């Protein structure tokens, strides 16, 4: 099995991604921290796919529907303009597999609205969104970077 070097964005908060980094190391992947053009993770030898992780739907809401929207939109536009497939991997599973059913007392954004915003981002910028549990994130990132999951 071919191993590649994973690059991790230096703008990620240190100490909050230890489980993913430990998984990469356990699987024999070297991780190098550097500033990425878009996303949080990519391959050193092929940066045409970048993965941006979100810890949960609340963080995603802030990026897509909240005060971080402009920054997030600009990142999506940069990826599209440069031919980079940006994949947003949210470390939370929608209730019953349906994001429209999600709700939180910590935001006024409803799941239905969030789902609509994600569809718009996909259509305009080609961004893909995926959902997983935190325990699977490292494995999914490696599979995406290998080209196994897209």
C-alpha positions in Angstrom: 0.0 0.0 0.0 1.4 3.4 -1.0 1.9 5.9 1.8 1.9 9.6 1.1 2.6 12.6 3.2 -0.5 14.4 4.6 -0.3 18.1 5.0 -2.2 19.7 7.8 -3.1 23.4 7.9 -1.2 25.4 10.5 -4.3 27.5 11.2 -6.0 24.6 12.9 -6.1 24.9 16.6 -3.4 22.7 18.1 -4.6 20.0 20.5 -8.1 19.7 19.0 -7.2 17.2 16.3 -5.0 14.7 18.2 -7.3 11.7 17.5 -6.9 12.2 13.7 -3.2 12.8 13.9 -2.8 9.7 16.1 -4.7 7.7 13.6 -2.6 8.9 10.7 0.6 8.0 12.6 -0.8 4.6 13.6 -1.5 3.9 9.9 2.1 4.9 8.9 1.4 8.3 7.4 3.7 11.2 8.0 1.9 14.6 8.7 3.6 17.9 8.0 2.0 21.2 9.2 2.0 24.0 6.7 -0.3 26.7 5.6 -2.8 25.3 3.0 -4.4 27.3 0.3 -7.8 25.8 1.2 -9.0 23.2 3.7 -7.3 21.5 6.7 -5.8 18.4 5.0 -4.4 17.4 1.6 -1.7 15.3 0.1 1.7 16.8 -0.3 2.2 15.3 -3.7 -1.3 16.1 -5.0 -3.3 19.0 -3.7 -6.3 18.7 -6.1 -8.4 17.4 -3.2 -8.6 19.3 0.1 -10.6 18.3 3.2 -11.9 20.9 5.6 -13.1 19.4 8.9 -15.9 20.9 11.0 -16.4 19.7 14.6 -20.2 19.8 14.4 -23.2 21.3 12.8 -22.9 24.5 14.9 -19.5 25.2 13.5 -20.9 24.5 10.0 -23.8 26.9 10.7 -21.4 29.7 11.6 -19.4 29.1 8.4 -22.4 28.7 6.0 -25.2 30.8 7.6 -23.4 33.0 10.1 -20.7 35.6 10.7 -18.0 33.4 9.0 -20.0 33.1 5.7 -18.0 35.6 3.7 -14.6 34.0 4.6 -16.0 30.5 4.0 -17.6 31.5 0.7 -14.3 33.0 -0.5 -12.4 29.8 0.4 -15.0 27.8 -1.7 -14.5 30.2 -4.6 -10.7 29.9 -4.4 -10.9 26.1 -4.5 -13.2 26.2 -7.5 -11.1 28.7 -9.4 -8.0 26.6 -8.8 -9.5 23.3 -9.7 -9.4 22.0 -6.1 -12.1 19.6 -5.0 -13.0 20.9 -1.5 -14.7 18.4 0.7 -16.2 19.6 4.0 -16.2 16.7 6.5 -18.5 17.4 9.4 -17.9 15.3 12.5 -21.5 14.8 13.4 -24.2 12.6 11.9 -27.6 14.1 10.9 -30.6 12.8 12.9 -32.1 9.9 10.9 -29.6 10.6 8.1 -31.6 13.8 7.3 -29.9 17.2 8.0 -33.3 18.9 7.6 -34.3 17.3 10.9 -31.4 18.8 12.9 -32.0 21.6 15.4 -30.1 23.1 18.3 -31.2 25.5 21.0 -27.8 27.3 20.5 -28.7 28.7 17.1 -31.8 30.1 15.3 -30.7 28.3 12.1 -32.9 25.3 11.4 -31.7 22.1 9.8 -33.9 22.7 6.8 -32.2 26.1 6.2 -28.7 24.7 6.7 -29.4 21.9 4.2 -30.6 24.4 1.7 -27.5 26.5 2.1 -25.3 23.4 1.7 -27.1 22.6 -1.6 -26.5 26.2 -2.8 -22.8 26.0 -1.9 -22.5 22.6 -3.8 -24.2 24.0 -6.9 -22.3 27.3 -7.0 -18.8 26.2 -6.0 -18.7 22.4 -6.4 -18.0 21.9 -2.7 -19.0 18.4 -1.3 -20.2 17.9 2.2 -19.9 14.7 4.1 -20.8 13.6 7.7 -19.1 11.1 10.0 -18.7 10.3 13.6 -15.5 11.6 15.2 -14.0 8.1 15.6 -14.1 7.6 11.8 -12.7 11.0 10.7 -9.0 9.9 10.3 -9.9 6.8 8.3 -12.3 8.8 6.1 -9.7 11.5 5.4 -7.1 8.9 4.4 -9.6 7.1 2.1 -10.6 10.4 0.5 -6.9 11.4 -0.1 -6.3 7.9 -1.5 -9.2 8.4 -3.9 -11.3 5.6 -2.3 -14.1 7.8 -0.9 -15.3 11.0 -2.6 
